[in-house]
Amino acid sequence: MTQNMSFLGNFFLYKCLFALTFWNHISLSVEDELFTSASNNFPEDGSNQKIKSLPLLYTNSHQSRANFDWVVIQNTTESLSLSEITSRNVKKLVTLLSNFRKGSSLHNLTLTNVSVGWNALMEIFQTVWHSSIEYFNMNSVTQLLHINRYAFDYSDTSMKALTVKKIIITDLYFIQDDLYRIFADMNIADMTITDSEMIHMLCPLSKSPFRYLNFLKNDLTDLLFQKCDNLLQLETLILQKNKFESLPKVSFMTSRMKSLKYLDMSSNLLRHDGAVQCQWAESLTELDLSSNQLADAVFECLPVNVRKLSLRNNQISNVPRGVAELKSLEELNLASNRLADLPGCGGFPSLQLLNVEMNSILAPSADFFQRCPRVRELQAGHNPFKCSCELQAFIRLERRSGGKLFGWPAAYACEYPEGLRGTELKDFHLSQLACDTTLLLVTALLLTLVLVAAVAFLCIYLDVPWYARMTWQWTQTKRRAWHDPPGEPGTLLQFHAFISYSERDSLWVKNELIPNLEKGEGCVQLCQHERNFIPGKSIVENIINCIEKSYKSIFVLSPNFVQSEWCHYELYFAHHKLFSENSNSLILILLEPIPPYLIPARYHKLKALMAKRTYLEWPKERSKRALFWANLRAAISVNLPTAYENRCGETD
């Protein structure tokens, strides 16, 4: 008898559905087992997937408008989707849904563009609650009439998941608890209320079966679920895009949720200054705090057992040392922050994946994988890398890491200097010398030593110190002459010639040169150091004075001359006068031949003079000496001032 009644009920339901599809001009494909107690095709643990998007089987699907004024979007053996539900057709909808008692094959219901009063909306919910529907989805709900307390019967339901998207409440004056209590006490596993400007949600009055709550894009605040002890089975809580501000209050909210594993608090206004300690649920293993206003102090307020942590798009500039150790942390996302270098792993001994993309890292530390040996993937691309020596070690690190750098090489390019902008790091190279400071210093030191040695050798070889000393003496003498009192004699020519010779050749000078020039024809005045140097003045100053007051300078050259230091001084100053006054004042007398090897290196001027200028050679034959003296007299012939010409007769 019972089997016959069940058969008749199913037959009647079949006739109703057939009439409905006929009136809406749609073809309804019905399987043989349509009205049998088919087993549920949706597993219990996957309900949170279905609440996001109800399964739709578009085997025979059309849109059409019936006398009921709603639109049938989908109609299959397990799913029904209707649109344009209004107060005119809501009663007929309730009547239709009342036919799907427990045991029917319809498990998924979607209502779109629902515009009804509060009591009608509750009647729809109540009817669904006592039907075979397990997954109920409502999109774009507009509630028009007053909200008041409703005695909702949650018993004897097949419901597992509810999704409500975009609720619009037109009534501005109502008791908030009357609305939130309906949803807070629902005895289902999964509930989603999104994009509805919801400002609060009550704590369930009794132990709630909620395992999944999604309140995405609402206006919830820090007051949510404070001191709520009845969400003991809640495992997933999504509060993305709300208005939470205090991270400690969020932690206190979770502390009573003993089964909570996943919490999404991204895109809120969360801050933490470290003044208040946090208390998180010990079961929490995955936390998303991205797109908030959190700084470095956030690391003082994190769940100790977290495994996956996202702090993307915050204001973190450094990972402080000495914070509480997160021993279970395996994945850390710090992308889009203000980090200047790769963080260490001192507080994250189990870290396996680190994301630091889009920070302010110019030159990442090259010892990262030594400090973080368990990391198997590092995402550090899209940073403003400064291609310099400091970056070379990081580039070499990539070669040794065995592919641990995610996105290499496309995501790793130079930002600075401007001339290298856009160059991939794999194509950037500098020599070892340019980047090894020690090697560069050693090389520079060696080159400096070589240069100093070369300069010293040249100075010694060219007798630069001697010339420097002579230049200093010349400068000092000139300075003193410039400051001489006005009464002292000037630099008018007083002598026909200054004689420079070696003391070892003094006999020839005294017995041959001086007598033949001063005693012969014409009046010749010679400056000789023994009789014309002024006592009290330095030798160098006397040499310079005699050279400047003489028309010519006679140098008696011999092997003895090149061995004399003073002769070298005299030659230097005379040569200096030759160039400074652009005069032809040098007369060279070669008394004895000088082998080239005897001339010291510093006498390079003497070598140059003997190579370029004509010199008089002292003849050994007496017959040629008259011509020698005549040539010498002609070379020094000049009219001296009258006062000095008159001295000729006084010279012995």
C-alpha positions as CSV (number, residue, x, y, z in Angstrom):
1,M,0.0,0.0,0.0
2,T,2.9,2.4,0.9
3,Q,4.7,1.7,-2.4
4,N,1.5,2.4,-4.3
5,M,1.0,5.8,-2.6
6,S,4.6,6.8,-3.3
7,F,4.2,5.8,-6.9
8,L,1.0,7.9,-7.2
9,G,2.7,10.9,-5.6
10,N,5.7,10.8,-7.9
11,F,3.3,10.4,-10.9
12,F,1.4,13.5,-9.8
13,L,4.6,15.5,-9.4
14,Y,5.7,14.4,-12.9
15,K,2.4,15.7,-14.4
16,C,2.9,19.1,-12.7
17,L,6.4,19.5,-14.1
18,F,5.2,18.5,-17.5
19,A,2.5,21.1,-17.5
20,L,4.9,23.8,-16.3
21,T,7.4,23.1,-19.1
22,F,4.6,23.0,-21.6
23,W,3.2,26.4,-20.6
24,N,6.7,27.9,-20.8
25,H,7.4,26.3,-24.2
26,I,10.5,24.5,-23.1
27,S,11.3,20.8,-23.6
28,L,12.0,19.0,-20.3
29,S,14.2,16.0,-20.6
30,V,13.4,13.5,-17.8
31,E,15.5,10.5,-17.1
32,D,13.9,7.2,-16.2
33,E,15.1,7.6,-12.7
34,L,13.8,11.2,-12.4
35,F,11.5,10.7,-9.4
36,T,13.5,7.9,-7.7
37,S,15.4,8.4,-4.5
38,A,18.7,9.0,-6.3
39,S,21.7,9.2,-4.2
40,N,23.3,12.6,-3.7
41,N,26.0,13.4,-6.3
42,F,27.5,16.1,-4.2
43,P,29.8,14.9,-1.4
44,E,29.5,16.4,2.1
45,D,33.0,17.8,2.2
46,G,32.6,19.7,-1.0
47,S,29.7,21.9,-0.1
48,N,31.8,25.1,0.1
49,Q,32.6,24.6,-3.5
50,K,29.0,24.4,-4.5
51,I,27.9,27.4,-2.6
52,K,30.1,29.6,-4.7
53,S,28.6,28.3,-8.0
54,L,25.7,25.9,-8.0
55,P,26.1,23.0,-10.5
56,L,24.0,23.6,-13.6
57,L,23.2,20.9,-16.2
58,Y,22.4,22.6,-19.5
59,T,21.0,19.5,-21.2
60,N,17.7,21.1,-22.3
61,S,17.7,24.7,-21.3
62,H,15.9,27.8,-22.5
63,Q,14.6,31.2,-21.3
64,S,10.9,31.9,-21.6
65,R,8.3,33.8,-19.7
66,A,5.1,32.0,-18.5
67,N,1.9,33.1,-17.0
68,F,3.7,33.0,-13.6
69,D,5.8,36.0,-14.8
70,W,9.1,34.3,-13.8
71,V,11.7,33.2,-16.2
72,V,12.9,29.6,-16.3
73,I,16.7,29.7,-16.8
74,Q,17.4,26.1,-16.2
75,N,15.4,23.0,-15.5
76,T,17.0,19.6,-15.1
77,T,16.5,16.6,-12.9
78,E,18.7,18.0,-10.2
79,S,18.8,21.8,-10.7
80,L,16.3,24.5,-11.1
81,S,17.1,28.1,-11.9
82,L,14.4,30.9,-12.0
83,S,14.6,34.6,-12.4
84,E,12.4,37.7,-11.9
85,I,10.6,36.6,-8.7
86,T,8.2,39.2,-7.5
87,S,5.4,39.6,-5.0
88,R,2.9,38.7,-7.8
89,N,4.3,35.2,-8.4
90,V,5.9,34.4,-5.1
91,K,2.9,32.4,-3.9
92,K,3.0,30.2,-7.0
93,L,6.7,29.7,-6.5
94,V,6.1,28.6,-2.9
95,T,3.4,26.2,-4.1
96,L,5.8,24.8,-6.7
97,L,8.6,24.3,-4.2
98,S,6.3,22.7,-1.7
99,N,6.0,19.7,-4.1
100,F,9.8,18.9,-3.8
101,R,9.7,17.1,-0.5
102,K,12.6,15.2,1.0
103,G,13.5,12.3,-1.3
104,S,13.0,14.3,-4.5
105,S,15.9,14.5,-7.0
106,L,16.0,18.4,-7.0
107,H,19.0,19.4,-5.0
108,N,20.0,22.8,-6.4
109,L,17.9,25.9,-6.6
110,T,18.9,29.3,-7.9
111,L,16.7,32.4,-7.7
112,T,17.9,35.6,-9.5
113,N,16.4,39.1,-9.3
114,V,14.2,38.5,-6.3
115,S,12.0,41.5,-5.3
116,V,9.6,40.5,-2.5
117,G,8.6,41.5,1.0
118,W,10.1,40.2,4.2
119,N,7.4,37.7,5.0
120,A,7.4,36.4,1.5
121,L,11.1,36.0,1.5
122,M,11.0,34.1,4.8
123,E,8.2,31.9,3.3
124,I,10.5,31.0,0.4
125,F,13.3,30.2,2.9
126,Q,11.0,28.1,5.1
127,T,9.7,26.2,2.1
128,V,13.2,25.5,0.8
129,W,14.3,24.4,4.3
130,H,11.8,21.6,4.4
131,S,12.3,20.4,0.8
132,S,14.9,18.2,-0.9
133,I,17.0,21.2,-1.9
134,E,20.5,21.1,-0.5
135,Y,22.2,24.1,-2.2
136,F,20.2,27.3,-2.4
137,N,21.6,30.3,-4.3
138,M,19.9,33.7,-4.4
139,N,21.3,36.6,-6.5
140,S,20.2,40.2,-6.4
141,V,17.6,40.2,-3.7
142,T,15.6,43.4,-2.9
143,Q,13.6,43.4,0.3
144,L,10.8,46.0,0.1
145,L,8.6,45.7,3.2
146,H,9.2,46.0,6.9
147,I,11.4,43.5,8.6
148,N,10.1,42.0,11.8
149,R,10.7,38.9,14.0
150,Y,10.0,35.6,12.3
151,A,9.7,32.3,14.0
152,F,11.8,30.2,11.6
153,D,11.6,26.5,11.9
154,Y,15.1,25.0,11.2
155,S,14.2,21.4,11.9
156,D,14.0,18.5,9.4
157,T,16.1,20.0,6.6
158,S,18.2,18.8,3.8
159,M,20.0,22.1,3.3
160,K,23.8,22.1,3.3
161,A,24.8,25.4,1.8
162,L,23.2,28.9,1.3
163,T,24.6,31.6,-1.0
164,V,23.0,35.1,-1.0
165,K,24.6,37.7,-3.2
166,K,23.8,41.4,-3.3
167,I,20.9,41.9,-0.8
168,I,19.3,45.4,-0.9
169,I,17.3,46.4,2.2
170,T,14.9,49.3,1.4
171,D,13.5,49.5,4.9
172,L,15.8,51.8,7.0
173,Y,13.9,51.4,10.3
174,F,13.9,47.9,11.7
175,I,15.5,45.9,14.5
176,Q,18.8,44.6,13.3
177,D,18.6,41.4,15.3
178,D,15.4,40.4,13.6
179,L,17.3,40.2,10.3
180,Y,20.6,38.8,11.5
181,R,19.1,36.2,13.8
182,I,17.5,34.3,10.9
183,F,20.9,33.7,9.3
184,A,23.0,33.3,12.4
185,D,21.0,30.3,13.7
186,M,20.8,28.4,10.4
187,N,21.7,24.8,10.9
188,I,23.7,24.3,7.7
189,A,27.4,23.7,7.0
190,D,28.1,26.5,4.6
191,M,26.8,30.1,4.3
192,T,27.8,32.9,2.0
193,I,26.4,36.5,2.1
194,T,28.4,38.8,-0.2
195,D,28.1,42.3,-1.6
196,S,25.2,43.2,0.7
197,E,26.4,46.1,2.9
198,M,25.9,44.0,5.9
199,I,27.1,45.8,9.0
200,H,26.9,43.0,11.6
201,M,26.2,39.3,12.2
202,L,25.0,37.8,15.5
203,C,26.6,34.9,17.3
204,P,24.4,31.7,17.0
205,L,22.3,31.0,20.1
206,S,23.5,27.4,20.3
207,K,26.3,25.3,19.0
208,S,26.4,26.0,15.3
209,P,27.1,23.5,12.5
210,F,28.7,26.2,10.4
211,R,32.0,25.0,8.8
212,Y,32.2,27.7,6.1
213,L,31.2,31.4,6.4
214,N,31.9,33.8,3.6
215,F,31.0,37.5,4.2
216,L,32.9,39.0,1.3
217,K,32.5,42.7,0.4
218,N,30.3,43.9,3.3
219,D,30.6,46.6,6.0
220,L,31.4,44.3,8.9
221,T,33.6,45.8,11.8
222,D,35.7,44.7,14.7
223,L,32.5,43.9,16.7
224,L,31.8,40.7,14.7
225,F,31.7,37.5,16.8
226,Q,33.3,39.0,19.8
227,K,33.1,36.5,22.7
228,C,31.2,34.0,20.6
229,D,31.5,30.5,21.9
230,N,29.1,28.7,19.5
231,L,31.2,28.5,16.3
232,L,33.2,25.5,17.4
233,Q,33.0,23.7,14.1
234,L,33.9,26.7,11.9
235,E,36.9,25.8,9.7
236,T,36.8,28.6,7.0
237,L,36.0,32.3,7.6
238,I,36.2,34.8,4.8
239,L,35.9,38.4,5.7
240,Q,37.6,40.0,2.7
241,K,36.7,43.6,1.7
242,N,35.1,44.7,5.0
243,K,35.9,47.4,7.5
244,F,38.0,45.7,10.2
245,E,40.6,48.0,11.8
246,S,42.2,46.2,14.8
247,L,44.3,43.1,14.3
248,P,44.2,42.2,18.0
249,K,40.4,42.2,18.0
250,V,40.4,40.0,15.0
251,S,42.7,37.6,16.9
252,F,40.4,37.6,20.0
253,M,37.4,36.9,17.7
254,T,39.1,33.7,16.5
255,S,40.4,32.6,19.9
256,R,37.1,30.8,20.6
257,M,36.8,29.2,17.2
258,K,38.5,25.9,18.1
259,S,38.3,24.4,14.6
260,L,39.2,27.4,12.5
261,K,41.9,26.6,9.9
262,Y,41.5,29.3,7.2
263,L,40.9,33.1,7.8
264,D,40.8,35.7,5.0
265,M,41.0,39.2,6.3
266,S,42.4,40.8,3.1
267,S,41.4,44.2,1.8
268,N,40.4,45.7,5.1
269,L,41.8,48.5,7.2
270,L,43.8,46.5,9.7
271,R,46.6,48.0,11.7
272,H,48.7,46.9,14.7
273,D,51.1,49.1,16.7
274,G,52.3,46.3,19.1
275,A,50.7,47.8,22.2
276,V,48.2,45.0,22.6
277,Q,49.0,41.3,22.6
278,C,47.1,39.0,20.3
279,Q,45.4,35.7,21.0
280,W,44.7,33.5,17.9
281,A,42.9,30.2,17.5
282,E,45.6,27.5,17.9
283,S,44.0,25.6,15.0
284,L,44.5,28.4,12.5
285,T,47.0,27.3,9.8
286,E,46.2,29.7,6.9
287,L,45.9,33.4,7.3
288,D,45.5,36.1,4.6
289,L,46.2,39.6,5.7
290,S,47.0,41.1,2.3
291,S,46.0,44.7,1.3
292,N,45.8,46.2,4.7
293,Q,47.8,48.9,6.6
294,L,50.1,46.6,8.5
295,A,53.7,47.5,9.3
296,D,56.7,45.7,10.9
297,A,54.8,45.2,14.2
298,V,52.5,42.7,12.6
299,F,55.1,40.0,13.2
300,E,54.3,40.4,16.9
301,C,50.7,39.5,16.3
302,L,50.6,36.2,14.3
303,P,49.2,32.8,15.1
304,V,52.0,30.5,16.2
305,N,50.8,27.5,14.2
306,V,50.2,29.3,10.9
307,R,51.6,27.4,7.8
308,K,50.5,29.8,5.0
309,L,50.7,33.5,5.6
310,S,50.0,36.3,3.1
311,L,51.0,39.9,4.0
312,R,50.9,41.1,0.4
313,N,50.4,44.8,-0.3
314,N,51.0,46.2,3.2
315,Q,53.6,48.7,4.6
316,I,56.2,46.3,5.8
317,S,59.8,47.5,5.5
318,N,61.6,44.9,7.6
319,V,61.1,41.6,9.2
320,P,62.2,42.2,12.8
321,R,64.5,39.8,14.6
322,G,63.7,38.4,17.9
323,V,59.9,38.0,17.3
324,A,58.0,34.9,18.3
325,E,59.2,32.0,16.2
326,L,56.7,30.6,13.7
327,K,58.0,27.0,13.6
328,S,55.2,25.8,11.3
329,L,55.3,28.5,8.7
330,E,55.9,27.1,5.2
331,E,54.7,29.8,2.8
332,L,55.2,33.5,3.3
333,N,53.9,36.2,0.9
334,L,55.5,39.6,1.4
335,A,55.0,40.9,-2.2
336,S,54.2,44.6,-2.8
337,N,55.6,45.9,0.5
338,R,58.6,48.1,1.2
339,L,61.4,45.6,1.8
340,A,64.9,46.7,1.0
341,D,66.4,43.2,1.2
342,L,65.5,39.5,1.5
343,P,64.4,38.7,5.1
344,G,66.1,36.1,7.1
345,C,64.7,32.8,8.3
346,G,65.6,32.9,11.9
347,G,62.0,33.0,13.0
348,F,60.8,30.7,10.2
349,P,62.8,27.4,10.4
350,S,60.3,25.5,8.2
351,L,59.9,28.1,5.5
352,Q,59.7,26.6,2.0
353,L,58.2,29.3,-0.2
354,L,58.9,33.1,0.0
355,N,57.4,35.8,-2.2
356,V,59.0,39.2,-2.1
357,E,58.0,40.4,-5.6
358,M,57.4,44.2,-6.2
359,N,59.3,45.5,-3.2
360,S,62.2,48.0,-3.1
361,I,65.0,45.4,-3.2
362,L,68.0,46.8,-5.1
363,A,70.6,44.1,-4.4
364,P,69.3,40.9,-2.7
365,S,71.5,39.2,-0.2
366,A,73.5,36.4,-1.8
367,D,73.6,34.2,1.3
368,F,69.8,33.8,1.4
369,F,69.8,30.1,0.7
370,Q,72.5,29.5,3.2
371,R,70.4,31.2,5.9
372,C,67.2,29.5,4.7
373,P,68.2,26.0,3.6
374,R,64.7,24.6,3.5
375,V,63.4,27.2,1.0
376,R,62.6,25.5,-2.3
377,E,61.2,28.5,-4.1
378,L,62.0,32.2,-4.0
379,Q,59.8,34.7,-5.9
380,A,61.9,37.9,-6.0
381,G,61.1,39.2,-9.5
382,H,59.8,42.7,-10.5
383,N,62.0,44.5,-8.0
384,P,64.0,47.7,-9.0
385,F,67.3,45.9,-9.2
386,K,70.4,48.1,-9.3
387,C,72.9,46.4,-11.6
388,S,76.2,46.8,-9.8
389,C,78.9,44.7,-8.2
390,E,76.6,43.9,-5.3
391,L,74.2,42.2,-7.6
392,Q,76.8,39.9,-9.2
393,A,76.7,37.6,-6.2
394,F,72.9,37.3,-6.4
395,I,73.2,36.4,-10.1
396,R,75.7,33.7,-9.3
397,L,73.3,32.5,-6.6
398,E,70.7,31.8,-9.2
399,R,73.1,29.5,-11.1
400,R,73.8,27.5,-7.9
401,S,70.3,27.4,-6.6
402,G,69.1,24.8,-9.1
403,G,66.0,26.6,-10.4
404,K,64.7,27.9,-7.0
405,L,64.2,31.5,-8.3
406,F,60.7,31.6,-9.6
407,G,60.2,33.6,-12.8
408,W,63.8,33.6,-13.8
409,P,65.0,35.3,-16.1
410,A,62.0,37.3,-17.5
411,A,60.9,38.8,-14.1
412,Y,64.5,39.9,-13.1
413,A,65.7,43.0,-15.0
414,C,67.8,46.0,-14.2
415,E,66.0,49.2,-13.1
416,Y,69.2,51.2,-12.3
417,P,71.4,52.7,-13.7
418,E,69.2,54.2,-16.3
419,G,71.5,53.1,-19.1
420,L,70.9,49.4,-18.2
421,R,67.2,49.7,-17.5
422,G,65.3,46.7,-19.0
423,T,68.4,44.5,-19.2
424,E,67.8,41.0,-17.8
425,L,70.1,40.1,-15.0
426,K,71.3,37.0,-16.8
427,D,72.8,39.4,-19.5
428,F,74.5,41.7,-17.0
429,H,78.2,41.0,-16.4
430,L,81.1,42.8,-14.7
431,S,84.7,41.7,-14.5
432,Q,86.0,40.2,-11.3
433,L,88.5,43.0,-10.9
434,A,85.7,45.6,-10.9
435,C,83.7,43.8,-8.2
436,D,86.4,42.3,-5.9
437,T,87.4,45.2,-3.6
438,T,90.4,43.3,-2.2
439,L,91.7,42.3,-5.6
440,L,91.1,45.9,-6.8
441,L,93.0,47.4,-3.9
442,V,95.9,44.9,-4.3
443,T,96.0,45.7,-8.1
444,A,95.9,49.4,-7.5
445,L,98.6,49.1,-4.8
446,L,100.9,47.1,-7.1
447,L,100.3,49.6,-10.0
448,T,101.0,52.4,-7.6
449,L,104.2,50.8,-6.4
450,V,105.3,50.1,-10.0
451,L,104.5,53.7,-11.0
452,V,106.4,55.1,-8.0
453,A,109.3,52.8,-8.8
454,A,109.3,54.0,-12.4
455,V,109.1,57.6,-11.4
456,A,111.9,57.1,-8.9
457,F,114.1,55.4,-11.5
458,L,113.5,58.2,-14.0
459,C,114.2,60.8,-11.4
460,I,117.4,59.2,-10.4
461,Y,118.4,58.5,-14.0
462,L,117.6,62.1,-15.1
463,D,118.8,63.6,-11.9
464,V,115.5,65.3,-11.3
465,P,116.2,66.0,-7.6
466,W,119.3,67.8,-8.6
467,Y,117.4,69.9,-11.1
468,A,114.7,70.6,-8.6
469,R,117.2,71.8,-6.1
470,M,118.9,74.0,-8.7
471,T,115.6,75.4,-9.7
472,W,114.8,76.2,-6.1
473,Q,118.2,77.9,-5.7
474,W,117.6,79.9,-8.9
475,T,114.2,81.0,-7.7
476,Q,115.5,82.0,-4.3
477,T,118.3,84.0,-5.8
478,K,115.9,85.8,-8.1
479,R,113.6,86.6,-5.2
480,R,116.5,88.1,-3.2
481,A,117.6,90.1,-6.2
482,W,114.1,91.4,-6.6
483,H,114.1,92.6,-2.9
484,D,117.6,94.1,-3.0
485,P,117.9,97.7,-1.7
486,P,117.8,100.4,-4.5
487,G,121.5,101.4,-3.8
488,E,123.0,98.0,-4.9
489,P,124.2,97.6,-8.5
490,G,121.9,96.2,-11.0
491,T,122.3,93.5,-13.6
492,L,124.1,95.6,-16.3
493,L,126.9,93.8,-18.1
494,Q,130.2,94.1,-16.2
495,F,132.2,91.3,-17.8
496,H,132.9,90.1,-21.3
497,A,132.8,86.5,-20.1
498,F,132.4,84.3,-17.1
499,I,134.8,81.4,-16.9
500,S,133.6,78.0,-15.7
501,Y,136.3,75.3,-15.2
502,S,137.4,72.5,-13.0
503,E,139.9,73.3,-10.3
504,R,142.2,70.6,-11.8
505,D,142.3,72.7,-15.0
506,S,143.1,76.0,-13.2
507,L,146.7,76.1,-14.3
508,W,145.7,76.2,-18.0
509,V,143.1,78.9,-17.2
510,K,145.5,81.1,-15.2
511,N,148.6,80.6,-17.4
512,E,146.9,80.5,-20.8
513,L,143.3,81.7,-21.0
514,I,143.3,84.7,-18.7
515,P,146.7,86.2,-19.8
516,N,145.9,85.8,-23.5
517,L,142.5,87.4,-23.2
518,E,143.2,90.2,-20.7
519,K,146.8,91.1,-21.7
520,G,146.4,90.9,-25.4
521,E,144.9,93.3,-27.9
522,G,141.7,95.0,-26.7
523,C,140.3,95.3,-23.2
524,V,138.6,92.0,-22.1
525,Q,137.1,91.7,-18.6
526,L,136.8,88.2,-17.3
527,C,134.8,87.1,-14.3
528,Q,136.7,84.5,-12.2
529,H,135.4,83.0,-9.0
530,E,138.6,83.5,-7.1
531,R,138.6,87.3,-7.7
532,N,135.1,88.3,-8.5
533,F,132.9,86.3,-6.1
534,I,131.4,88.5,-3.3
535,P,132.2,87.3,0.2
536,G,129.1,86.6,2.3
537,K,127.0,85.4,-0.5
538,S,126.3,81.8,-1.3
539,I,128.3,80.1,-4.0
540,V,125.2,79.5,-6.1
541,E,124.2,83.2,-5.8
542,N,127.6,84.3,-6.8
543,I,127.6,82.0,-9.9
544,I,124.2,83.3,-10.9
545,N,125.3,86.9,-10.5
546,C,128.5,86.4,-12.5
547,I,126.6,84.7,-15.3
548,E,124.0,87.4,-15.5
549,K,126.6,90.2,-15.5
550,S,128.7,88.6,-18.2
551,Y,128.1,88.8,-21.9
552,K,129.3,85.3,-22.5
553,S,129.9,82.2,-20.4
554,I,133.1,80.2,-21.3
555,F,133.1,76.5,-20.3
556,V,136.5,74.8,-20.3
557,L,135.5,71.2,-21.0
558,S,137.6,68.2,-20.0
559,P,137.2,64.9,-18.2
560,N,137.8,66.9,-15.0
561,F,134.9,69.3,-15.8
562,V,132.3,66.6,-16.0
563,Q,133.5,65.3,-12.6
564,S,132.9,68.6,-10.9
565,E,129.6,69.3,-9.1
566,W,130.1,73.1,-9.3
567,C,130.8,73.0,-13.0
568,H,127.5,71.3,-13.4
569,Y,125.8,74.1,-11.5
570,E,127.4,76.8,-13.6
571,L,126.5,74.9,-16.8
572,Y,122.9,74.6,-15.7
573,F,122.4,78.3,-14.8
574,A,124.1,79.4,-18.0
575,H,121.9,77.1,-20.0
576,H,118.9,78.5,-18.2
577,K,120.0,82.0,-19.2
578,L,120.4,80.8,-22.8
579,F,116.7,79.9,-23.0
580,S,115.2,82.6,-20.7
581,E,116.9,85.5,-22.5
582,N,117.0,83.8,-25.9
583,S,120.7,84.7,-26.2
584,N,123.7,83.0,-27.7
585,S,125.9,83.4,-24.6
586,L,127.6,79.9,-24.4
587,I,131.2,79.3,-25.6
588,L,132.5,75.8,-25.2
589,I,136.3,75.2,-25.2
590,L,137.2,71.5,-25.4
591,L,140.5,71.4,-23.5
592,E,140.8,67.6,-23.7
593,P,138.7,65.0,-25.5
594,I,135.9,63.6,-23.3
595,P,134.9,60.0,-23.9
596,P,131.1,59.6,-23.9
597,Y,131.1,57.0,-21.2
598,L,132.7,59.5,-18.8
599,I,129.8,62.0,-19.1
600,P,127.2,61.3,-16.3
601,A,123.6,60.9,-17.2
602,R,122.7,64.2,-15.6
603,Y,125.0,66.0,-18.1
604,H,122.5,65.3,-20.9
605,K,122.4,69.1,-21.5
606,L,126.1,69.1,-22.1
607,K,125.7,66.2,-24.6
608,A,123.0,68.1,-26.3
609,L,125.1,71.3,-26.5
610,M,128.2,69.5,-27.8
611,A,126.0,67.8,-30.4
612,K,124.2,71.0,-31.6
613,R,126.7,73.9,-31.0
614,T,130.1,74.6,-32.4
615,Y,132.9,74.5,-29.8
616,L,136.5,75.6,-29.8
617,E,139.1,72.9,-29.4
618,W,142.4,73.7,-27.8
619,P,145.1,72.9,-30.4
620,K,148.1,71.0,-29.3
621,E,150.3,72.6,-32.0
622,R,151.5,76.0,-31.1
623,S,151.2,77.3,-34.6
624,K,147.4,77.0,-34.5
625,R,147.0,78.7,-31.1
626,A,147.0,82.3,-32.6
627,L,144.0,81.5,-34.6
628,F,142.3,79.9,-31.5
629,W,142.8,83.1,-29.5
630,A,141.6,85.3,-32.4
631,N,138.4,83.3,-32.7
632,L,137.8,83.4,-29.0
633,R,138.3,87.1,-28.8
634,A,135.9,87.6,-31.7
635,A,133.3,85.5,-29.9
636,I,133.4,87.7,-26.7
637,S,133.9,91.0,-28.4
638,V,131.4,93.5,-27.0
639,N,131.5,97.1,-25.8
640,L,130.9,97.2,-22.0
641,P,129.6,100.4,-20.2
642,T,132.4,103.1,-19.9
643,A,132.9,102.6,-16.1
644,Y,133.8,99.0,-16.7
645,E,135.9,99.6,-19.8
646,N,138.1,101.9,-17.8
647,R,139.1,99.0,-15.5
648,C,141.0,97.3,-18.3
649,G,144.1,99.3,-17.5
650,E,143.8,98.4,-13.8
651,T,143.8,94.6,-14.3
652,D,147.0,92.8,-13.6
